[in-house]
Amino acid sequence: MCKFGEVTLVVMATRGFGFNDLVESIHRKWQNLGSFELFYAVADHHNCILDNDEDFCSMIALAAAYGVTCVDVSVGVICSSTSECVKSLGGQNGECVRSFEYGECSTFQGEEEDPLDKFCIHHETVRLSADWVNLLKCVGQEFRGGVDDFKACLSKYAVEVGFKYKYLKNDRSRVTAECCKKLDGCTWFIHATLERSNKFFVIREFHKEHNCLGTFFSSKNPRMTSKIIAKEIVEEVRSKPSYTPIECLKHFEGRYGCLIGYYHAWLAVEKANKELYGDFQLSFDKLRWYAEELKEKNPGTVMDVEYCNETNRFIRFFLAFDACIKGFNYCRPILAVDGTFLKGRYKGTLLAAIGKDADQGLFPLAIGVVDSETEANWQWFLEKLSTVITCSRPLTFFTDRHSGLVKYVPTVFPTGYHSYCLQHLKGNLRDKLSGRLSNGFREKVVNLFNERWANAYFEGRRYGEMTSNAAESFNNQILKFRHLPICELVDKIRVLIMEQMCNRRLLSNKLSSYVCPVMEKKLVDRFNKGRTWHVAAANDDIFEVFSQPTVVVDLKKRTCTCCRWQIHLFPCVHAVTVIQKTEKQMHDYIDPYYTIEAIQLSYEGTINPVPTLGAPVITKESAIILPPKTRRPRGRPKVGRIRSRGEKVRQMLCGRCGKLGKHNRRTCKEAVD
């Protein structure tokens, strides 16, 4: 509470607030104050002089010792004559006080407003580094983090104030630094030592005034190290795992006003990731502890980590949660199997087997990480997968026709069916016809390659699925985790599946109908579409539907001449129309895999958390499982996804000829008027 005359100014002393900030606040309130002196009173201590940062720190410490949250500060002014004093509020009559002058003159008038400022639309922004100037305050200041904490504050202070310093002494128990302009007469100096009793670092001597030409703010400062940058962006990396060095460069230029190099930004992002997620190299050995904890917290879970006994190098691992193993028994017997590359330091490939629940939701069954997508690794993954599938029903696999899957799916699952992804088949057909047919005719042939042809000779049950999009969608879900260390990658996937199962369990328990919401909406849409059609009965089971064209529906065999009921194993629009108009029970013709009971049983299990509290500290000396040997390939690393052969490329509109194609204005060779 700053008092002057009959007016009281309330000033909030937040973290980083100092003596100069208090003086600024007083002058903003009383601009014609001139020379003045400050006094404060705490408990029984009155008329304490407040003249610099050291006095300000002492005032805060004294207030904290007495448990005082509000300190009265009185402002005493003095006239220009040293023999005649003005009475100081809170002081004694006739007492002459020393003056504190703001700037070079005794009366603060403020800067005149530049008339051109009103035409400038730019608004000045406060840099995030503005508080760094208050990191070093006075003698006696303690740094609980030890020497590292002190040196980090010293570097930030130098960056914000704008000067360069050098170390005279620099070890774990003492640090002494001086301004690089000492030869020019600069007296800036700081000395701090370690307090043996509490391991704090304490400032013993501090001369903070600069009387050289080196105090200027620069956009580049060698003290802006990657370690400091990493500390500032750690929350950015936490909220956005795919945080890039380019984003770091823009962030520091726009919010801190600092220009840093790309290498410093890249190294800072690496250090921030290491602080958040641990070391890439040690993460492989951490998998052993994680597997044991996961099995203990989730009995029945299968997680196998394989490594070479001779070299202790990581080879691969397999994971299937007990809740997913049991829940898959109530999902449709279909699995989309695919692999996706990892982006971490040691690369690798993540293999996944993804099912679909009764409400068309993704249901991850098992994942694995291998060095590359080879036939041997696919054989190993399928053999591991066969051990966790407890139901004897025949399965249908959807794959992209990888040679390892084509070879080992029939071998490992002799009663299963192997369906090739229709999207990949179309892409391959488009590639085969490239150069032989015109673009228009080629696309027409590809479009004729539809579901009817693909289902003509397939003996298994697809349940309406024609592609391996379920696995592709799962790969997209974990896209933001694929650059993490392997143990953190597994844990992030665990959390993703754990939350997904919990949310769907809560939602499914609130449902009260018979069919799942997505499938129920399809029934309503199909009934509305066929409400105007006429239905003629041949007997109790066979009906003719007069649509365009007419079809025959057999309710007993659950068939329709449109073939959609047989393919999807769910009533088509013709069957729904017959069931509704003949007033039969719709529930009698719905497959159990589409019911609410099925989805409730699918998510009945729970994946329990795996806390890291108490996890052993792993060092390079104690690590047993080493990362696999990898060698960086030649050339610049590829950033974009490698397209499959025959994959349709998005066409662009040429700005010169105005046609759609694979060229632009620069590469256009079309003749124009």
Secondary structure as UniProt FT lines:
FT   STRAND          2..4
FT   TURN            5..6
FT   STRAND          7..9
FT   TURN            15..16
FT   HELIX           19..29
FT   TURN            31..32
FT   STRAND          36..42
FT   TURN            43..44
FT   STRAND          45..50
FT   HELIX           53..66
FT   STRAND          72..78
FT   TURN            82..83
FT   TURN            89..90
FT   TURN            93..94
FT   HELIX           115..119
FT   TURN            128..129
FT   HELIX           130..134
FT   TURN            139..140
FT   STRAND          142..143
FT   TURN            144..145
FT   HELIX           146..161
FT   STRAND          165..170
FT   STRAND          174..179
FT   TURN            180..181
FT   HELIX           182..184
FT   STRAND          189..194
FT   TURN            196..198
FT   STRAND          201..207
FT   TURN            213..214
FT   TURN            222..223
FT   HELIX           226..239
FT   TURN            241..242
FT   HELIX           245..255
FT   HELIX           262..277
FT   HELIX           280..297
FT   TURN            299..300
FT   STRAND          302..307
FT   TURN            309..311
FT   STRAND          313..320
FT   HELIX           322..327
FT   HELIX           328..330
FT   STRAND          334..341
FT   TURN            345..346
FT   STRAND          349..356
FT   TURN            358..359
FT   STRAND          362..370
FT   HELIX           375..388
FT   STRAND          396..399
FT   HELIX           403..412
FT   TURN            414..415
FT   STRAND          417..420
FT   HELIX           422..432
FT   TURN            433..436
FT   HELIX           439..448
FT   HELIX           451..454
FT   TURN            463..464
FT   HELIX           469..477
FT   HELIX           479..481
FT   TURN            482..483
FT   HELIX           486..509
FT   HELIX           517..529
FT   TURN            530..532
FT   STRAND          534..537
FT   STRAND          542..546
FT   STRAND          551..554
FT   TURN            555..558
FT   STRAND          559..560
FT   TURN            561..562
FT   HELIX           564..568
FT   HELIX           573..581
FT   TURN            582..583
FT   HELIX           586..589
FT   HELIX           592..594
FT   HELIX           596..602
FT   TURN            613..614
FT   TURN            620..622
FT   TURN            645..646
FT   STRAND          652..653
FT   TURN            655..657
FT   STRAND          660..661
FT   TURN            665..667
//
